[in-house]
Amino acid sequence: MAVEKKVPRRIAQAIVNSLKGGVVPRIGLPYITVGRKNEIEALLHDVEIISEGGASFRFIVGRYGSGKSFLIQTIRNYVMDKGFIVADADLSPERRLQGTRGQGLATYRELIGNLSTKTKPEGGALTLILDRWISSVQAQAVQETGLEPGDAALTRTVDQKIYAVTAAVSELVHGFEFARLLSLYYHAYIEGNDELKMKVVRWFRGEYALKREAREALGINIIISDDDWYDYLKLFAVFFRLAGYAGLMVMIDELVNLYKIPNAITRQYNYEKLLTMYNDTLQGKARYLGILMGATPQAIEDKRRGVYSYEALRSRLAEGKFSKPGARDLLAPVIHLEPLTAEEMLVLCEKLAAMHAGLYGYEKSFTDEDLEQFIKIEYSRIGADENITPREVIRDFIELLDLLYQHPNLTMASLLASDEFSYAKSEAVTDDADPLYTEFKL
């Protein structure tokens, strides 16, 4: 067994607790990333295109627990390291792409509230981004002119640089008002007017419910609404690039909540919004913007309620005649996640075992053969070749590790032979000719 890289206890604790609870950890993913090499490479190719001024839109499709949220989080961490700003949100009954009671705007607010950078990965980075932009422009002006802060000529140079950014943004849809607000924020920053800064930030967050409120607070006769919130994501993407970042990556998970909308007309409006976003990215109407959406196969492929019930989307997204399990087209808009192989899951369990032992400070008591037997049992269940998910296997394995740590008198072999595992073990094939058995027999 390979020697594992030492994992800091704080990160190990977060990883183990998250996986035991069935959720994806926000930190430490490189320590447990196994498989998905081809999918990650395909998505990282998109990242290069986005940083060069392009746009991309991908659906990550997999069953619950198959690793789609894990893959999205892995890409999230990677692009932040590459200088991108990331906005992520999960859809829910209260957060959709379109709605009559502000559900679309609620999604926008969640995305903007979760803006993250490499230096502020936990979200809430909007004010930091705006302040950093102004500070960097000032520092650049000082370097170029050699003038001292407070010099009128330096102030004019900074004003010109700020104006160049706002002018570039003002050419886009809704860009004029957006540029005015950037200018307002800049002057409030210079004058130390924190109250005005917060009013501008409130507007950017979509927190003004009435145009009258925005007009009284900022002199702007427009607010972000359910209908146009996506246009402002496109504006932010361009602005972030001008502010020195690589671009904006938007990650929206739990697309299944659109599939669950009971009203057919409301569902269709949401799919129409999805089509608009998809077309924008592919037709070059968006720049420096990447969109990743996580969904279950049913939420995409069900022709009665899913995304494919909207013919304009089905005709764009449906797989071609040649793509099939084991030979998927990973450059297509929809990436179908294949189940992790038994070999990949074995490697992941080895990593988790080393991490668990390091976290709780004990010597591993089971053998490689015990671990191989655990994987064989899990993968020998009826239907495991199509239906087994990493989440199920990981939760079973962490439970085993917890029990072995808390009860030193137990052995993994005895736990695997217990009644609780008998339903799975009864399906396990132990014949030497079995491919799984052969694969793991050392």
Buried (B, 14 or more C-beta within 10 A) or exposed (E): EEEBEEBEEEBBBBBBEBBBEEEBBBBBBEBBBBBBEEBBEBBEEBBEEBBEEBBBBBBBBBBEBBBBBBBBBBBBBBBBEBBBBBBBBBBBEEBBBBBEEBBBBBBBBBBBBBBBBBEBBEBEBBBEBBEBBBEEBBEBBBEEBEBEEEBEEBBEBBBEBBBEBBEBBBEBEBBBBBBBBBBBBBEBBBEEBEEBBBBBBBBBBBBBEEEEBBBEBBEBEBBBBBEBBBBBBBBBBBBBBBBEBBBBBBBBBBBBBBBEBEEEEBBBBBBBBBBBBBBBBBEEBBBBBBBBBBBBBEBBBBEEBBBBBBEEBBEBBBBEEEBEEEEBBBEBBBBBBBBBEBBBBBBBBBBBBBBBBBBBEEEBEBEEEBBBBBBBBBBBBEEBEEEBBBBBBBBBBBEBBBEBBEEEEBBBEEBBBEEEBEEBBEBBEEEEEBEBBEBBEE
